[in-house]
Structures are given as structure tokens and as C-alpha cells.
Amino acid sequence: MRAFVLYDKDGTITSAGIPAAPDTGRQALLGQPEQSVAEVELPDTPADMPATAASGHGIGEDLTEQLTRMIAEYRVDVSGQSPVLVRK
């Protein structure tokens, strides 16, 4: 699953979001001039992400938990051709 991340010059992620369905209107991550936005692959995404019956949570809660964990455990590496997530 893809996510958009807002990050600073050191690769520290300050915000993240999942793109909405195409028919829900426009969305944006708005940052400061010294911040950048990248689309990255969300780490550790279960193959059955929409099916969350076992956890008892809705998909929004599961995605929020994943995004929160990603912000805490990863940073953006821009040393290659395109930004990628790497563990802190």
C-alpha cells in the first residue's frame, strides 16, 4: 500500500497519509518551505489489509496505527534515485 509522507531535510517524517479513493475529492499534505513530500510503500502492510475482522478494528483504525508506527520507526532516505523508507 502506498502512503504520502511529509519529511524534513534530515528525512524525519512529520506527517503521513493514505491516498483516498479517486471519487472523494482532492487531498493534500501541506508543509513548510523546508519540507518535502514523497509517495512511498507503506512497510509491513498485511496482504489482507481491508479484512480486519480478526483485530476487531475498522480499517481506518488499522491504517492510523500503521501510519503512527511508520512515523516512529522509519525515516525517508533520499540518497538514491527516489525517496524510500529506512528504519531509524
SEVEX-533364 format. One record per residue (C-alpha): residue in three letters; x, y, z. Coordinates in steps of 0.05 Angstrom, whole numbers, plus 32768, in hexadecimal, padded with zeros to 4 digits. Example, Ala and Ser with C-alpha at 12.3 -4.5 7.8 and 13.67 -1.06 7.14 Angstrom:
 paro   xx   yy   zz
  ALA 80F6 7FA6 809C
  SER 8111 7FEB 808F
END
This chain:
 paro   xx   yy   zz
  MET 8000 8000 8000
  ARG 8019 8045 7FEE
  ALA 801C 8080 801F
  PHE 802F 80C9 8018
  VAL 8061 80E2 804B
  LEU 8075 8129 805E
  TYR 80BE 812C 8074
  ASP 80F6 815C 8085
  LYS 813D 8163 806A
  ASP 8155 812C 8099
  GLY 8120 80FB 8082
  THR 80F7 8100 80C1
  ILE 80AE 80F2 80B1
  THR 8080 8127 80CE
  SER 803E 8111 80AF
  ALA 8022 80D9 8084
  GLY 7FE2 80C7 8060
  ILE 7FC3 8092 8034
  PRO 7FA6 80AA 7FF1
  ALA 7F5A 80A9 7FF1
  ALA 7F2F 8088 7FBC
  PRO 7F2F 80B1 7F7B
  ASP 7EE6 80C6 7F84
  THR 7EF0 80E7 7FC8
  GLY 7F0D 8129 7FB0
  ARG 7F52 8147 7FB7
  GLN 7F80 813F 7FF3
  ALA 7FC2 815E 8005
  LEU 7FFA 815B 8037
  LEU 800F 81A3 8044
  GLY 8053 81B0 8061
  GLN 8084 81E7 806D
  PRO 80B5 81FF 8038
  GLU 80ED 81D3 8054
  GLN 80C3 8194 8050
  SER 80B8 8163 8017
  VAL 8082 8131 8004
  ALA 808E 80EB 7FE8
  GLU 8063 80AF 7FD6
  VAL 8080 8070 7FF5
  GLU 806D 8028 8000
  LEU 804E 801E 8045
  PRO 8079 7FEB 806B
  ASP 805D 7FAB 8088
  THR 8019 7FB0 8067
  PRO 7FF2 7F70 806F
  ALA 7FDB 7F51 802D
  ASP 7F93 7F52 8048
  MET 7F94 7F99 8063
  PRO 7F4A 7FA7 8053
  ALA 7F35 7F68 807A
  THR 7F3E 7F7B 80C2
  ALA 7F0B 7F4E 80E3
  ALA 7F3F 7F2B 810E
  SER 7F56 7F6B 812F
  GLY 7F10 7F86 813C
  HIS 7F25 7FCA 8121
  GLY 7F0E 7FEF 80E4
  ILE 7F3D 7FFB 80AA
  GLY 7F47 8044 80BD
  GLU 7F5F 8032 8103
  ASP 7F8F 7FFE 80E6
  LEU 7FAB 8030 80B3
  THR 7FB3 8064 80EA
  GLU 7FDB 8033 8114
  GLN 8007 8021 80D8
  LEU 8014 806A 80C7
  THR 8024 807A 8110
  ARG 8054 8040 8113
  MET 8075 8053 80D1
  ILE 8080 809B 80E9
  ALA 80A0 8081 812A
  GLU 80CC 804A 810A
  TYR 80E0 8064 80C5
  ARG 80FF 809F 80A3
  VAL 8104 80B3 8059
  ASP 8145 80A4 8035
  VAL 8150 80D2 7FF9
  SER 8196 80BB 7FE7
  GLY 817D 8090 7FAD
  GLN 8156 809F 7F6F
  SER 8114 80A4 7F94
  PRO 8101 80AB 7FDE
  VAL 80F9 806A 8005
  LEU 80EA 8059 804D
  VAL 8122 803E 8079
  ARG 8121 8029 80C2
  LYS 813C 805D 80F3
END
